[in-house]
Amino acid sequence: MVKIAIIGVGNLGSCIAFELTVKNLVDELILLDVIKPLAEGQAMDIAQSSASISDVEVRAGDYEDIADSDVVVITAGKPRTPDMKSRLELLSVNAPIVASIARNLKSIGFEGLIITVTNPVDVMNLLTWKIVELDRFKVLGSSSLLDSARFRLIVSKRFNVKPSYVEGYVIGEHGNNQVPLFSRLKVMGKPLTLSLEEKNALSEELRNTASNVISKKGATVYAPASHTVALIESMLRGGASLSLASIVLDGEYGVKGLSMGVPFKPGPLKVDGVVEWDLDEMEFSLFHKGADALKKAWDEVERIIKV
């Protein structure tokens, strides 16, 4: 029996809850929100929407209801708005919210898998891990699967092929210093050689993807929800050859003590190990530029919150 809790059930959290339900990935789904009537209403709506296709029990609850959950998903916090140039601008608002949630999880003795979605996700994932004091491989940020999907879509449109024909990955910071791995990019199974100009154009389009959506509809919802569910699914089943997430690093890729997007081997409800790919010089440099930005962001968190 699989039990999952979602903390924060506005647009994104409720979309994750809905997809988990209609895909029958969970037996019991508990929704928490600081506005309890919202959690109650979302639970009722999702349960009614899926009654003919799913037997998932969906209900609102409190922290005492989720201590034995297999997975807790944290989406609570302020979303990115059109005027923001970077997810890091959400730091001062969302860090206290995520810290409070993490302390509550620690107080109830939660020992399952945590998926952090709240932005800036790399920093919020590190904050969560430091407070709950679980194994670093049980606290993951939902980031690189989404970035990689966006990359594949951009490449597919640029070269007029189906997205499924593109193999492409993005690692590193979930933000302005994200690292599209051109050295591993393949189309229809064949390596794709691009000029520096082409790489720069694709990278720029990738960086602007989320902000373009936000400028038109106010938020990104379906894409992060879908790829968060894909991450959860890979962790529930285990055995997949590869997935991607923001993970607290301990020397992998030359980084220690920061959470960044990397490939990993999924085990049942725990990472089985980080996969270290060879990066070319530009990719390595950009990965570490992102690490420097995240270190500065973490320094700011430590000024805001006692961890």
DAFEN-V348516 format. One record per residue. N is the residue number from 1. RES is the residue in one letter. SS is DSSP state (H for helix, E for strand, L for the rest). BURIAL is + if it has 24 or more other C-alpha atoms within 12 Angstrom, else -. Layout:
n:N res:RES ss:SS burial:BURIAL
n:N res:RES ss:SS burial:BURIAL
//
This chain:
n:1 res:M ss:L burial:-
n:2 res:V ss:L burial:+
n:3 res:K ss:E burial:+
n:4 res:I ss:E burial:+
n:5 res:A ss:E burial:+
n:6 res:I ss:E burial:+
n:7 res:I ss:E burial:+
n:8 res:G ss:L burial:+
n:9 res:V ss:L burial:+
n:10 res:G ss:L burial:+
n:11 res:N ss:H burial:+
n:12 res:L ss:H burial:+
n:13 res:G ss:H burial:+
n:14 res:S ss:H burial:+
n:15 res:C ss:H burial:+
n:16 res:I ss:H burial:+
n:17 res:A ss:H burial:+
n:18 res:F ss:H burial:+
n:19 res:E ss:H burial:+
n:20 res:L ss:H burial:+
n:21 res:T ss:H burial:+
n:22 res:V ss:H burial:+
n:23 res:K ss:L burial:-
n:24 res:N ss:L burial:+
n:25 res:L ss:L burial:+
n:26 res:V ss:L burial:+
n:27 res:D ss:L burial:+
n:28 res:E ss:E burial:+
n:29 res:L ss:E burial:+
n:30 res:I ss:E burial:+
n:31 res:L ss:E burial:+
n:32 res:L ss:E burial:+
n:33 res:D ss:L burial:+
n:34 res:V ss:L burial:+
n:35 res:I ss:L burial:-
n:36 res:K ss:H burial:-
n:37 res:P ss:H burial:-
n:38 res:L ss:H burial:+
n:39 res:A ss:H burial:+
n:40 res:E ss:H burial:+
n:41 res:G ss:H burial:-
n:42 res:Q ss:H burial:+
n:43 res:A ss:H burial:+
n:44 res:M ss:H burial:+
n:45 res:D ss:H burial:-
n:46 res:I ss:H burial:+
n:47 res:A ss:H burial:+
n:48 res:Q ss:H burial:-
n:49 res:S ss:H burial:-
n:50 res:S ss:H burial:-
n:51 res:A ss:L burial:-
n:52 res:S ss:L burial:-
n:53 res:I ss:L burial:-
n:54 res:S ss:L burial:-
n:55 res:D ss:L burial:-
n:56 res:V ss:L burial:+
n:57 res:E ss:E burial:+
n:58 res:V ss:E burial:+
n:59 res:R ss:E burial:+
n:60 res:A ss:E burial:+
n:61 res:G ss:L burial:+
n:62 res:D ss:L burial:+
n:63 res:Y ss:H burial:+
n:64 res:E ss:H burial:-
n:65 res:D ss:H burial:+
n:66 res:I ss:L burial:+
n:67 res:A ss:L burial:+
n:68 res:D ss:L burial:+
n:69 res:S ss:L burial:+
n:70 res:D ss:L burial:+
n:71 res:V ss:E burial:+
n:72 res:V ss:E burial:+
n:73 res:V ss:E burial:+
n:74 res:I ss:E burial:+
n:75 res:T ss:L burial:+
n:76 res:A ss:L burial:+
n:77 res:G ss:L burial:+
n:78 res:K ss:L burial:+
n:79 res:P ss:L burial:+
n:80 res:R ss:L burial:+
n:81 res:T ss:L burial:+
n:82 res:P ss:L burial:-
n:83 res:D ss:L burial:-
n:84 res:M ss:L burial:-
n:85 res:K ss:L burial:-
n:86 res:S ss:L burial:+
n:87 res:R ss:H burial:+
n:88 res:L ss:H burial:+
n:89 res:E ss:H burial:+
n:90 res:L ss:H burial:+
n:91 res:L ss:H burial:+
n:92 res:S ss:H burial:+
n:93 res:V ss:H burial:+
n:94 res:N ss:H burial:+
n:95 res:A ss:H burial:+
n:96 res:P ss:H burial:+
n:97 res:I ss:H burial:+
n:98 res:V ss:H burial:+
n:99 res:A ss:H burial:+
n:100 res:S ss:H burial:+
n:101 res:I ss:H burial:+
n:102 res:A ss:H burial:+
n:103 res:R ss:H burial:+
n:104 res:N ss:H burial:-
n:105 res:L ss:H burial:+
n:106 res:K ss:H burial:+
n:107 res:S ss:H burial:-
n:108 res:I ss:L burial:-
n:109 res:G ss:L burial:-
n:110 res:F ss:L burial:+
n:111 res:E ss:L burial:+
n:112 res:G ss:L burial:+
n:113 res:L ss:E burial:+
n:114 res:I ss:E burial:+
n:115 res:I ss:E burial:+
n:116 res:T ss:E burial:+
n:117 res:V ss:L burial:+
n:118 res:T ss:L burial:+
n:119 res:N ss:L burial:+
n:120 res:P ss:L burial:+
n:121 res:V ss:H burial:+
n:122 res:D ss:H burial:+
n:123 res:V ss:H burial:+
n:124 res:M ss:H burial:+
n:125 res:N ss:H burial:+
n:126 res:L ss:H burial:+
n:127 res:L ss:H burial:+
n:128 res:T ss:H burial:+
n:129 res:W ss:H burial:+
n:130 res:K ss:H burial:+
n:131 res:I ss:H burial:+
n:132 res:V ss:H burial:+
n:133 res:E ss:L burial:+
n:134 res:L ss:L burial:+
n:135 res:D ss:L burial:+
n:136 res:R ss:H burial:+
n:137 res:F ss:H burial:+
n:138 res:K ss:H burial:+
n:139 res:V ss:E burial:+
n:140 res:L ss:E burial:+
n:141 res:G ss:E burial:+
n:142 res:S ss:L burial:+
n:143 res:S ss:L burial:+
n:144 res:S ss:H burial:+
n:145 res:L ss:H burial:+
n:146 res:L ss:H burial:+
n:147 res:D ss:H burial:+
n:148 res:S ss:H burial:+
n:149 res:A ss:H burial:+
n:150 res:R ss:H burial:+
n:151 res:F ss:H burial:+
n:152 res:R ss:H burial:+
n:153 res:L ss:H burial:+
n:154 res:I ss:H burial:+
n:155 res:V ss:H burial:+
n:156 res:S ss:H burial:+
n:157 res:K ss:H burial:-
n:158 res:R ss:H burial:-
n:159 res:F ss:L burial:-
n:160 res:N ss:L burial:-
n:161 res:V ss:L burial:-
n:162 res:K ss:L burial:-
n:163 res:P ss:H burial:-
n:164 res:S ss:H burial:-
n:165 res:Y ss:H burial:-
n:166 res:V ss:E burial:+
n:167 res:E ss:E burial:+
n:168 res:G ss:L burial:+
n:169 res:Y ss:L burial:+
n:170 res:V ss:E burial:+
n:171 res:I ss:E burial:+
n:172 res:G ss:E burial:+
n:173 res:E ss:L burial:+
n:174 res:H ss:L burial:+
n:175 res:G ss:L burial:+
n:176 res:N ss:L burial:+
n:177 res:N ss:L burial:+
n:178 res:Q ss:E burial:+
n:179 res:V ss:E burial:+
n:180 res:P ss:E burial:+
n:181 res:L ss:L burial:+
n:182 res:F ss:H burial:+
n:183 res:S ss:H burial:+
n:184 res:R ss:H burial:+
n:185 res:L ss:L burial:+
n:186 res:K ss:E burial:+
n:187 res:V ss:E burial:+
n:188 res:M ss:L burial:-
n:189 res:G ss:L burial:-
n:190 res:K ss:E burial:-
n:191 res:P ss:E burial:-
n:192 res:L ss:L burial:-
n:193 res:T ss:L burial:-
n:194 res:L ss:L burial:-
n:195 res:S ss:L burial:-
n:196 res:L ss:H burial:-
n:197 res:E ss:H burial:-
n:198 res:E ss:H burial:-
n:199 res:K ss:H burial:+
n:200 res:N ss:H burial:-
n:201 res:A ss:H burial:-
n:202 res:L ss:H burial:+
n:203 res:S ss:H burial:+
n:204 res:E ss:H burial:-
n:205 res:E ss:H burial:+
n:206 res:L ss:H burial:+
n:207 res:R ss:H burial:+
n:208 res:N ss:H burial:+
n:209 res:T ss:H burial:+
n:210 res:A ss:H burial:+
n:211 res:S ss:H burial:+
n:212 res:N ss:H burial:-
n:213 res:V ss:H burial:-
n:214 res:I ss:H burial:-
n:215 res:S ss:H burial:-
n:216 res:K ss:H burial:-
n:217 res:K ss:H burial:-
n:218 res:G ss:L burial:-
n:219 res:A ss:L burial:+
n:220 res:T ss:L burial:+
n:221 res:V ss:L burial:+
n:222 res:Y ss:H burial:+
n:223 res:A ss:H burial:+
n:224 res:P ss:H burial:+
n:225 res:A ss:H burial:+
n:226 res:S ss:H burial:+
n:227 res:H ss:H burial:+
n:228 res:T ss:H burial:+
n:229 res:V ss:H burial:+
n:230 res:A ss:H burial:+
n:231 res:L ss:H burial:+
n:232 res:I ss:H burial:+
n:233 res:E ss:H burial:+
n:234 res:S ss:H burial:+
n:235 res:M ss:H burial:+
n:236 res:L ss:H burial:+
n:237 res:R ss:H burial:-
n:238 res:G ss:L burial:-
n:239 res:G ss:L burial:-
n:240 res:A ss:L burial:-
n:241 res:S ss:L burial:-
n:242 res:L ss:L burial:+
n:243 res:S ss:E burial:+
n:244 res:L ss:E burial:+
n:245 res:A ss:E burial:+
n:246 res:S ss:E burial:+
n:247 res:I ss:E burial:+
n:248 res:V ss:E burial:+
n:249 res:L ss:E burial:+
n:250 res:D ss:E burial:-
n:251 res:G ss:L burial:-
n:252 res:E ss:H burial:+
n:253 res:Y ss:H burial:+
n:254 res:G ss:H burial:-
n:255 res:V ss:L burial:+
n:256 res:K ss:E burial:-
n:257 res:G ss:E burial:+
n:258 res:L ss:E burial:+
n:259 res:S ss:E burial:+
n:260 res:M ss:E burial:+
n:261 res:G ss:E burial:+
n:262 res:V ss:E burial:+
n:263 res:P ss:E burial:+
n:264 res:F ss:E burial:+
n:265 res:K ss:E burial:+
n:266 res:P ss:E burial:+
n:267 res:G ss:E burial:+
n:268 res:P ss:L burial:+
n:269 res:L ss:L burial:+
n:270 res:K ss:E burial:+
n:271 res:V ss:E burial:+
n:272 res:D ss:E burial:+
n:273 res:G ss:E burial:+
n:274 res:V ss:E burial:+
n:275 res:V ss:L burial:-
n:276 res:E ss:L burial:-
n:277 res:W ss:L burial:-
n:278 res:D ss:L burial:-
n:279 res:L ss:L burial:+
n:280 res:D ss:L burial:-
n:281 res:E ss:H burial:-
n:282 res:M ss:H burial:-
n:283 res:E ss:H burial:+
n:284 res:F ss:H burial:+
n:285 res:S ss:H burial:-
n:286 res:L ss:H burial:+
n:287 res:F ss:H burial:+
n:288 res:H ss:H burial:+
n:289 res:K ss:H burial:-
n:290 res:G ss:H burial:+
n:291 res:A ss:H burial:+
n:292 res:D ss:H burial:-
n:293 res:A ss:H burial:+
n:294 res:L ss:H burial:+
n:295 res:K ss:H burial:+
n:296 res:K ss:H burial:-
n:297 res:A ss:H burial:+
n:298 res:W ss:H burial:+
n:299 res:D ss:H burial:-
n:300 res:E ss:H burial:-
n:301 res:V ss:H burial:+
n:302 res:E ss:H burial:-
n:303 res:R ss:H burial:-
n:304 res:I ss:H burial:-
n:305 res:I ss:L burial:+
n:306 res:K ss:L burial:-
n:307 res:V ss:L burial:+
//
